[in-house]
């Protein structure tokens, strides 16, 4: 009774969640820490990218 169609879990979602949390924290705490606008903008872009990749991973996994 082996189910060969089940994809194995990878560490990519865990890493993406970690990147999302860290970049969102940098973006949110940036004004309090005195970070410049370019740093916060890059952190926000990284957070948006991580969200997009998490959604893509979820959709591909649901289709499989």
C-alpha positions in Angstrom: 0.0 0.0 0.0 2.4 2.6 -1.1 1.1 5.9 -2.4 3.8 7.0 -4.9 1.8 10.1 -5.9 2.3 11.8 -2.6 5.0 14.4 -2.9 7.6 14.5 -0.1 7.7 17.6 2.0 10.6 19.9 1.4 12.1 22.5 3.5 11.3 25.3 1.1 8.0 26.4 2.8 9.8 26.6 6.1 12.5 28.8 4.6 10.0 30.9 2.8 8.1 31.5 6.0 11.3 32.4 7.8 12.2 34.9 5.1 8.7 36.3 5.2 8.7 36.8 8.9 12.2 38.4 9.0 11.5 40.7 6.1 8.1 41.8 7.4 9.7 42.5 10.8 12.4 44.6 9.2 9.8 46.4 7.2 7.6 47.0 10.2 10.3 47.9 12.7 12.4 49.9 10.2 11.2 53.4 11.3 11.7 52.6 14.9 15.2 51.3 14.2 16.1 54.3 12.0 16.5 52.3 8.8 16.3 54.2 5.6 13.5 54.0 3.1 15.6 52.0 0.5 16.2 49.2 3.1 12.6 49.1 4.1 11.5 49.0 0.4 13.8 46.1 -0.3 12.5 44.3 2.8 8.9 44.8 1.6 9.7 43.6 -1.9 11.3 40.5 -0.4 8.2 39.9 1.8 6.0 40.2 -1.3 8.2 37.8 -3.2 8.1 35.3 -0.3 4.3 35.5 -0.3 4.1 34.9 -4.0 6.3 31.9 -3.7 4.4 30.5 -0.8 1.1 30.8 -2.8 2.8 29.2 -5.8 4.0 26.3 -3.7 0.6 25.8 -2.1 -1.2 25.8 -5.5 1.3 23.4 -7.1 1.0 21.0 -4.1 -2.8 21.1 -4.2 -2.8 20.1 -7.9 -0.5 17.2 -7.3 
